[in-house]
Amino acid sequence: MTHLCKPLNEFNVLDKHLSAYGTHFICHEGESLSFGDDQTSNHTVIIQQGIISLSRKCNDTLLGFLAAPFIAGLSAGAIKNSIDYVISAENECCGYYLPAEETLRLLDQGQLWREAFYWLTWQHRMLEKRDMHLVGTNNYNQIRSTLLTMEQWDDALRSRIGVINYIQRRTHISRSVIAEVLSALRQGSYIEMHKGKLISINRLPYDY
């Protein structure tokens, strides 16, 4: 498997075995996925189509945007998690969810541990990559890495997401600092923006 490539074959096997046991949903842009009185962290959520945002509920920290196909909470039934999350649709999304304990039972029943291992390893590597850019780095490096992440989005998503708001929710850097850095990058023709949205990146300096 190519380094950091999403394990699509493994996803397809897991999806095939889990789908019949899930509660299917369609979420429209801006809607949040609801589990009634239960926590999101007690469920496995499979996104088959669309893009979602995942935020930490206690402090509204935006962990990132996740594009289908995606599985969240595949191992949630193994160890209880007291931290809850909010899953919101960034465009029309569809998928399904099921209790985390049921997921573990189905993984065992279908002998799907290899597929689960590949998926969770990929997810772990993606989190390592994110933390390498955000943890223990200065404000500019966090802003720079977030801009590079946004550059990888498709045009439709970039045209809807305000740069300052996204960076602030993801890093908790003050809006004034973010605005100052973005202004300097625009003046230096390093980035192009229109009405607060990222149009393109020409080149980003390593230092500010």
C-alpha positions as CSV (number, residue, x, y, z in Angstrom):
1,M,0.0,0.0,0.0
2,T,1.4,3.4,-1.0
3,H,2.5,5.6,1.9
4,L,-0.5,7.6,3.3
5,C,-2.8,6.5,0.5
6,K,-6.3,5.9,1.9
7,P,-6.9,2.1,2.1
8,L,-9.9,2.0,-0.1
9,N,-9.9,-1.8,-0.6
10,E,-10.1,-2.3,3.1
11,F,-12.7,0.4,3.5
12,N,-14.9,-1.4,0.9
13,V,-14.6,-4.7,2.8
14,L,-15.6,-3.1,6.1
15,D,-18.4,-1.1,4.5
16,K,-19.8,-4.3,2.9
17,H,-20.0,-6.1,6.3
18,L,-21.2,-3.1,8.4
19,S,-23.7,-1.4,6.2
20,A,-26.6,-3.8,6.8
21,Y,-26.4,-3.2,10.6
22,G,-26.2,0.6,10.5
23,T,-28.7,3.4,10.8
24,H,-28.5,5.2,7.4
25,F,-28.7,9.0,7.1
26,I,-28.5,11.9,4.8
27,C,-27.1,15.2,6.1
28,H,-27.5,18.5,4.2
29,E,-24.9,21.2,4.3
30,G,-24.6,22.8,7.7
31,E,-26.5,20.1,9.6
32,S,-24.9,18.1,12.4
33,L,-25.3,14.4,12.9
34,S,-27.4,13.6,16.0
35,F,-27.3,10.5,18.1
36,G,-30.1,11.6,20.5
37,D,-28.9,11.7,24.1
38,D,-25.9,9.5,23.3
39,Q,-22.3,10.7,22.6
40,T,-20.8,10.7,19.1
41,S,-17.8,8.9,20.6
42,N,-20.0,5.8,21.4
43,H,-20.6,5.2,17.7
44,T,-18.9,4.1,14.6
45,V,-19.7,6.5,11.7
46,I,-19.2,5.6,8.1
47,I,-19.3,8.4,5.5
48,Q,-20.0,7.1,2.0
49,Q,-20.4,10.4,0.2
50,G,-19.6,14.0,0.9
51,I,-17.3,16.0,3.3
52,I,-17.7,16.3,7.0
53,S,-16.0,18.5,9.6
54,L,-15.0,17.0,13.0
55,S,-14.9,19.3,16.0
56,R,-14.1,18.7,19.7
57,K,-17.3,19.6,21.5
58,C,-15.8,20.9,24.8
59,N,-13.8,23.7,23.1
60,D,-15.0,23.8,19.5
61,T,-11.6,23.0,18.2
62,L,-11.9,22.0,14.6
63,L,-9.9,18.8,14.0
64,G,-10.3,19.0,10.2
65,F,-12.4,18.2,7.2
66,L,-12.8,14.5,6.2
67,A,-13.8,13.4,2.7
68,A,-15.7,10.2,1.9
69,P,-15.1,7.4,2.1
70,F,-14.3,7.7,5.8
71,I,-14.8,5.7,9.0
72,A,-14.8,7.5,12.4
73,G,-14.8,5.5,15.6
74,L,-13.9,2.1,14.3
75,S,-12.2,1.2,17.5
76,A,-14.4,3.3,19.8
77,G,-15.9,0.2,21.5
78,A,-12.5,-1.0,22.7
79,I,-11.9,1.8,25.2
80,K,-14.5,4.3,26.3
81,N,-13.8,7.9,25.4
82,S,-15.1,10.7,27.6
83,I,-14.4,13.3,24.9
84,D,-17.3,14.0,22.7
85,Y,-17.2,15.3,19.1
86,V,-19.5,17.1,16.7
87,I,-19.8,15.9,13.1
88,S,-21.2,18.4,10.7
89,A,-21.9,18.2,6.9
90,E,-19.9,20.6,4.7
91,N,-21.9,19.5,1.7
92,E,-24.6,16.9,1.2
93,C,-23.4,13.7,3.0
94,C,-24.8,10.2,3.3
95,G,-23.7,7.2,5.3
96,Y,-24.7,5.3,8.4
97,Y,-23.7,4.8,12.0
98,L,-23.9,1.9,14.5
99,P,-23.1,1.4,18.2
100,A,-19.3,1.0,18.8
101,E,-19.9,-2.3,20.7
102,E,-21.8,-3.7,17.7
103,T,-18.9,-2.7,15.4
104,L,-16.5,-4.8,17.5
105,R,-18.9,-7.8,17.5
106,L,-19.1,-7.6,13.7
107,L,-15.4,-7.2,13.2
108,D,-14.9,-10.4,15.3
109,Q,-17.7,-12.2,13.5
110,G,-16.4,-11.4,10.1
111,Q,-12.7,-11.8,11.0
112,L,-12.1,-8.3,9.7
113,W,-9.2,-7.4,12.0
114,R,-6.8,-7.1,9.1
115,E,-9.0,-4.6,7.3
116,A,-9.6,-2.7,10.6
117,F,-5.8,-2.7,11.3
118,Y,-5.0,-1.2,7.9
119,W,-7.7,1.5,8.3
120,L,-6.6,2.5,11.8
121,T,-2.9,2.5,10.9
122,W,-3.7,4.9,8.0
123,Q,-5.7,7.1,10.4
124,H,-2.9,7.1,12.9
125,R,-0.4,8.2,10.3
126,M,-2.6,11.1,9.2
127,L,-3.0,12.2,12.8
128,E,0.8,12.0,13.2
129,K,1.2,14.2,10.1
130,R,-1.2,16.7,11.4
131,D,0.4,16.9,14.8
132,M,3.9,17.3,13.3
133,H,2.7,20.6,11.8
134,L,0.6,21.9,14.7
135,V,2.1,20.7,17.9
136,G,5.2,22.5,19.3
137,T,5.4,24.9,16.3
138,N,5.1,28.7,16.2
139,N,2.0,30.6,15.0
140,Y,3.3,31.2,11.5
141,N,4.1,27.5,10.9
142,Q,0.7,26.5,12.1
143,I,-0.9,29.1,9.7
144,R,1.4,28.0,6.9
145,S,0.5,24.3,7.3
146,T,-3.2,25.0,7.5
147,L,-3.0,27.1,4.3
148,L,-1.3,24.2,2.6
149,T,-4.1,21.9,3.8
150,M,-6.7,24.2,2.4
151,E,-4.9,24.3,-1.0
152,Q,-5.6,20.6,-1.4
153,W,-9.3,21.1,-1.2
154,D,-11.4,21.3,-4.3
155,D,-12.5,24.7,-5.6
156,A,-16.1,24.3,-4.4
157,L,-15.0,23.8,-0.8
158,R,-12.4,26.5,-0.8
159,S,-15.0,29.0,-2.1
160,R,-17.2,28.4,0.9
161,I,-14.8,28.4,3.8
162,G,-13.4,31.6,5.3
163,V,-9.7,31.4,5.8
164,I,-9.4,33.3,9.1
165,N,-12.3,31.4,10.7
166,Y,-11.0,28.0,9.6
167,I,-7.4,28.7,10.8
168,Q,-8.7,30.2,14.1
169,R,-10.9,27.2,14.9
170,R,-8.2,24.8,14.0
171,T,-5.3,26.4,15.9
172,H,-6.9,28.9,18.4
173,I,-4.4,31.5,17.2
174,S,-6.0,35.0,17.7
175,R,-7.8,36.4,14.7
176,S,-5.6,39.5,14.7
177,V,-2.4,37.5,14.4
178,I,-3.9,35.4,11.6
179,A,-5.1,38.5,9.8
180,E,-1.7,40.2,10.1
181,V,0.1,37.1,8.6
182,L,-2.4,36.7,5.8
183,S,-2.1,40.4,4.9
184,A,1.7,40.1,4.7
185,L,1.4,37.0,2.5
186,R,-1.0,38.7,0.2
187,Q,1.2,41.8,-0.1
188,G,4.1,39.6,-1.0
189,S,2.0,37.8,-3.6
190,Y,2.5,34.5,-1.9
191,I,-1.2,33.8,-1.7
192,E,-4.3,35.0,-3.5
193,M,-7.6,35.6,-1.7
194,H,-11.0,37.0,-2.6
195,K,-13.6,38.0,0.0
196,G,-11.9,36.1,2.7
197,K,-11.6,32.9,0.7
198,L,-8.4,31.2,-0.5
199,I,-8.0,31.3,-4.3
200,S,-4.5,30.0,-4.7
201,I,-1.0,29.7,-3.2
202,N,2.0,30.7,-5.3
203,R,4.7,29.9,-2.7
204,L,4.8,30.1,1.0
205,P,8.1,31.1,2.7
206,Y,9.3,28.8,5.5
207,D,9.9,31.7,7.9
208,Y,8.0,34.9,8.7
